[in-house]
Amino acid sequence: MKAFGKTVARMFKVNKARFALMVSIISVSLFLCAGLGVCPDAMTKSYRYNLEEHNVSDLLVKSQNSTGFTSDELDYFENNNNILKYESYFTMDNKQSNDNQLIRYYYLDLDKQDVNTIELKRGRWPQNENECVIELPDGFLTDYKIGDTITIENPILKTEQEITVVGKVFSPLYSANVGEPYLLDSDLYLDIIMYFDTGFSFMGVPASFIPNNEISIRLHKDTKLLEDDYEKFVNETKLEYEEALGTENVAVLTLYENAGYASFDAAINKVGLIAIIFPIFFILVCALVASISTNRLIADDRSVIGCYYSLGIQRNKIIGKYFWFNALIVIIGAVVGITTGIFCLPAIIHPTFDISFHMGPLMFSGNIWIGLLFSAILLLTVLAICLSVIISNLNESPASLLTYKAPKPGKKILLERIPFIWKHLAFRFKSSARNIFRYKKNMILTILSVMGSTVLVFVGLGLLDNSFALVDDPLYGGISDPMKIISAAVTILACVLCALIIFNLVNMNVSERSRELATLKVLGYRDIECSFYTFRETFTLSIVGGLFGLPVGHVLMKYVLIWLDFGSVNNIKWYSYIGSFVLIVVLTLLVNFFLYPKVEKIDMSDSLKTID
């Protein structure tokens, strides 16, 4: 191997800890980006699978006449070549005068269903006219037990009748745990959905006297359910039926006007927005940390770059060395993050969607363009930062690069101009304060990095608070459970990212100041005192970053919730503000604890070695 190639290999070996930490930071960020990016498509495929398995209707046609459909209207559907299958039946909503319960009745053939197949989940089918099955409770429907007797007001004979619940079913028309609007007043929601079999009379009225006033239709179509082309197709067909039969005679509804699907669609849209919003901030924090890491890597290699320069090695080779180091960090991080994210995150989120919506099995989505897009943006950003830093160094002369760059001289800081505070501080606190302001660039970048992490943790907790606050809302009830797990995932990943960032910053700080720490050991400082010498600075900057992060997070959360149309900052609990800050402090303490052995291993002889 050529000499230059050996130095490249040595750079990877010497900086393996820095390399591994940056790969981990990027992997966490792109895990979220890619995982959230495929979730809308994966969840839609799963939801669609269950609807198709139950032969969900493309259109519902409701008669506007009290006597139901006319023979001519039924002939229209019978002879329509665009219709694959259809079923006609009787349904009505009724408000009970005795207890104000809102009930929807279905009277249909439970043995033969080709459209909107009703699946028996518990119990059995009705065996006489005084038995019924009910829709599975969803948090808004009343939860009756099998065997319970319900006293209802007969909607036709206007007499009271006792009906026994013998089973619980699932219909694809009620595919979400949200309130189902009462047809006669959309501000009210149903309490019970009851199904009666046409094999028996309907509450004492013979089947021949019961009109068919609703038709479920499945269409011949070349597009998949719930895709863009599908929406256009069903809307065109709806318009065709309304023009043919007249809106005064029929009302035609598509799946997009179904309360369950509308709730699912709202949830998926919010996940889609989150898949764009949160990765942006994760990537910004990631790019900031990459900037710090690249700056310090090249600063550590100034003399090596000077050596290359003086030996006549071409500039493009020198640039390529650091380009490849940073490019490999992003590429490996992207491969690990994307491949794990697209499988793991949907698998975590799917069960909570299944609680709120009746989902099919989890379907894999190859729609990884969001993960790839953010990977490309991050790669270009990191390489641009690397190019900027390396060129600024290459613009110096070889002699300047080979000369040891003395640390910045200390200056009087603002705190020193306040004597009644400064004179009471111990020396260790004075030195920490001076060191913090001595490296202003590092100070600002560290504060911004921790602030960004705090913002992400706070936004995750704020979203979680809003998910709990809206759990009983009939309109958002179905959205709350998926949002809970998503916000929990964002919070956990933000904490992991924060821990890795702080670990990276402290690790670099200890490495670049090893000579300084070795000198302190020679002067009699104990290991614990040496560790506090550097850790105290990081801890202080973390506290400052955390405190700045809270108001920034509050403002950001306000706009995020407006954009998502989900809750309000008023729903965020006081302990989420405190918790965000406390988490940052705890993570900083844990990182300092785990890096203490590195300070112990610093050799005192390092302070005696010449740097010339």
Buried (B, 14 or more C-beta within 10 A) or exposed (E): EEEBEEBBEEBEEEBEBBBEBBBBBBBBBBBBBBBBBBBBBBBBBBBBBBBBEBBBBBBBBBBEEEEBBEEEBBEBBEEBEEBBEBBBBBBBBBBBEEEEBBBBBBBBEBEEBEBBEBBBEEBEBBEEBBBBBBBBBBBBBBEBEBEEEBEBBBBBEEEEBEBBBBBBBBBBBBBBBBBBBBBEEEEBBBBBBBBBBBBBBBBEBEBEEBBBBBBBBBBEBEEEBBEEEBBEBBEEBBEEBBEEBEEEBBBBBBBBEBBBBBBBBBBBBBBBBBBBBBBEBBBBBBBBBBBBBBBBBBEBBBBBBBBBBEEEBEEEEBBBBBBBBBBBBBBBBBBBBBBBBBBBBBEBBBEBBBBBBBBBEBBEBEBBEBBBBBBEBBBEBBBEBBBEBBEEBBEBEBEEBBBEEEEEEEEEBEBBEEEEEBEEBEEEBBBBBBBBBBBEEBBEBBBBBBBBBBBBBBBBBBBBBBBBBBBEBBBBBBBBBBBBBBBBBBBEBBBBBBBBBBBBBBBBBBBBBBBBBBBBBEEEBEBEEBBBBBBBBBBBBBBBBBBBBBEBBBEBBBEBBEEBEBBBBEBBBEEBBEBBBEBBEEBBBEBBEEBBEBBEEBEEEBBEEEEE
